Amino acid sequence: MWTSVIVLISRIRAVLTGARIDADLRQEIESHLDMLADEHVSRGMTPEEARRQARLRFGGAAQLHESQRDQRGFPFIETALRDIRYALRVLRRNPGFAAVAVLSLGIGIGANTAIFSIVRAVLLRPLPYAEPDRLVRIFEQNPIKRWDRNVVAPANYADWRKQNSVFTDVAAYSGTNSRDETQIRLFVTGNGEPQRLNGLSISGNLFSVLGAAPLLGRTFTEEETYEGKNRIVILSYGLWQSLFGGDPLVVGRSIQLSGRAYDVVGVMPREFAFPGRDVQLWIPFAYKPSIFVEARRPHWLNVVARLKPGVTIERARDEMTAIAARLERTYPDTNTKMGVQLEGFHDSLSVASRWSLLMLLGAVGLMFVIVCVNLANLQLGRAVGRVREMTIRQALGASRGRLVGQLLTEGLTLSMLGGVLGLAIAWASRAVLARVAPSALPVYADLRLDRMVLAFDVALSMLAPVVFGLLPAITSARADALNDRSDSGSRRGRSTRDVLVACEVALSVVLVVGAGLLIRSLIDLNRVDPGFRPDHTIAFGVSLPGVRYGDDPKAIAAIDELEKRVRALPGVSSVGASSTLALRGFLWSGDSTVEGRGGNDYERELRHDSVTPEYFRAIGTPLVRGRFLDARDRPPSPPVTLVNEALAKKYFRGADPVGKRIKFGRPTDSEAKAPWVTIVGIVADQKQDGLDALVQPEAYEPFPQNTQNDMTFAVRTPLDTESIVAGIRSAVRSFDKDLALVDVTTLDHVVTASTGDQRFRTWLLAAFAGMALFLAGLGIYGVLAYFVTQRARELGIRLALGASPVRLFQMVIRQGMAPVAAGSAAGLAGAYAATGLMRSLLYGVQPLDPGTYALAAAVLAAVALVACAVPAVRATRVDPLIALREE
């Protein structure tokens, strides 16, 4: 074994030090030749004859050099290095081709690497927990309530935890929205300007379920889940660094959060994040123990569990279904048809992004193939100019395999240069994505170029020359290609390039159709009426600390005073507040009953919001019928509500609901539990879950009737945002120095942000389609330019014999458009098959939209005609005299 290692090391050393060894060998050969020549001179020969006889007697010095070189190293390494050096010289002699090829490959490989890095971050990279594949997420589903992946009732969660035998433990958390973005606002107070932090409320066993150990201190215990022992906090690594400067003695220190003191008990490692990287700290639930026994009607918990070793998710799903059925029998009032849905935890986090990313990965893969096909076309064109070179090399003894290897090495050199450029493009795209489309990625995704992304870039760089270089290499190295310049050889070359152009056009059509459908969908989405006027309206959030504003009268007085101070600012025309801003979902939902209905005739999943009287005037939502809320609508006055048009149409079935009464509960609920509420007005429908989502029935209660801790204010003003926000901030600080503005934005931005995902995938696919169109046009141009060059003599003769330039122009156009027509037909068929998978990503347009398909074909035809026109014009300008003189 050691002998083999020593030989290997010596050979590698020989390869690396080959130049010095060659010089020593040449010196030694010269010494031997000098000795032999001196011997011949001593015998009476002239010096010239003595030198010649010495060389004849010694033998071939060059052969000795080659033999010694082969024996001392790895011949294939030296051959590869020589081929690479030769490839670089060839590319240096053709800088235009090299620049086009490297740039095309860089864009193709860079785009693929960038999209793969996103796919890796969202779908492929394991979550930073112990054995993450054993983590599952449990949802409630209910066909009566139209629930599929719903949050969980605390009492149901507690029963699941006690009755199952398939999980090591089950944990819960709250405080996130449907995108798993943190919604709990906490503020570091007591030291100047309040600093907002994103927090998560969790059960004490969550970290043990995740298998996550702290960097410093400890995690929570089971008993710390409940109120009384909950004034403790665990910090993320980033917050530990920014707030405490990485102090290793931070455990045990106190921190003021929204006016309350919390003790730091632990710090999590740098790589830990749950459920997303926006979470900065974790606090216990602080619920009463009775919540986990009695609360089955409200649902707000996210549930995560760890499978026991050897237990599959299918077995766990069967057992949880059985537990849900038992709970349904035991608690029919709240659990009728209440089932469970189990998903892998990683899958549950990525479900909203999966189809978009896979679509983009497929699209960028098509673009990569188009880049390679286009380069293959360029390589075939270059092969015509290198026939003499290949012929000479073959005549000197180079085998066909050796020539193919050299040409593939040239392709690999190009591809590696493109791969380096592509890696730079992928690295730069991270910053661009964070700036242009920050909401396009799930909050848990960590977008970085790790080893797998680098390996993907290298793999593409090595695959590309096989795709674009193998066919040209084999064609160029063929014996008949080297020796045959006949028309049959030209026809074979043209046929090959026509097929490549057809493939390029077909793939381009698929991308253009897909981009066209998404663009049309985005245009239709932007035309949707959101139900309010977003112009000249600023929104900001305020969180009232419970320690000072926990009582309803204090919270009502605080919101009234804040509205009064903001309304007094110059330029403010109206100001109102809501518990949930339009296009940002809803506060909570529940059952409801219309007065006069039977015992089983009630509605489910009525959405609720708390608003102040001027809210709808501030955001520009029109009143359809009745009146807006006003200052009278507060206790002890009888409860009232506004409803949207969707509620009026669905719940009152054509009747006018104004003046009618509704109960926020079931018919059997007592009036003490669910009092009757009078509907005083109907407002226009506001979009709640997105511009593409149907509006659901919603009730808007006066804030004094249903006080909330967090409120979002809307301020209508013609002034610029910066100046009015400064005034608002000053007004809020003058009321309470521990209050801070959060999520300051404009309603225009809210509307724009609601379509952020659609815009991201639309413009990205449109960019890929534009690149494909450019490459397709370049390929068509290359084929026709080659055609005109090869047939210049024939074209000149035709002109000399009386053919009109128009006829020649038409002939070249026909030659170019034939593969375009074939490729377009194949591409439209491929688009029909591919775009059916995009149905869930479209709004207002069907996958098989005739207008989009026709437009895509027309765009391809226009690009192709432009690409054909330049060579066709050149064909009409061939000089007949030169052609006849050559003949």
Protein Blocks (a to p, Z undefined) as FASTA:
>chain_A
ZZmmmmmmmmmmmmmmmmmmmmmmmmmmmmmmmmmmmmmmmnopafklmmmmmmmmnopf
klmmmmmmmmmmcfklmmmmmmmmmmmmmmmmmmmlmmmmmmmmmmmmmmmmmmmmmmmm
mmmmccfbehkllpccdddddfklopabdcddfklmmmmmmmpckbfbdcddehiafkop
afbdcddehiajadddddddddfklmmmnopacfbhcdddfklmpghilmccdddfklmm
mmnoopaklgopacdeehiacddfbdcdfklccfbfkbfbdcdfkiafklmmmmmmbccb
dcdddddehiafklmmmmmmmmmmmmmmmmmmlmgoiacddddfklmmmmmmmmmmmmmm
mmmmmmmmmmmmmmmmmmmmmmmmmmmmmmmmmmnopafklmmmmmmmmmmmmmmmmmmm
mmmmmmmmmmmmmmmmmmlpcfkbccdddfklmmmmmmmmmmmmmmmmmmmmmmmmpmkl
mmmccfklmmmmmmmmmmmmmmmmmmmmmmmmmmmmmmmmmmmmmmpcghiafehpacdd
ddddfklmmpfklmmmmmmmmmmmmmmpghiabdcddfbdghiapfbdcddddehiafkl
ccehiacddddfklmmmnopacfbhcdddfklccfbdcdddddfklmmmmnnopafehpa
cddddfklcfklmccdddfbdcddddfkbjkbccdddddddfklmccfbdcdddddfbdf
klmmmmmmmmmmmmomkbccehiacfklmmmmmmmmmmmmmmmmmmmmmmmmmmmmmmmm
mmmmmmmmmmmmmmmmmmmnopafklmmmmmmmmmmmmmmmmmmmmmmmmmmmmmmmmmm
pghiafblfklmmmmmmmmmmmmmmmmmmmmmmmmmccfklmmmmZZ
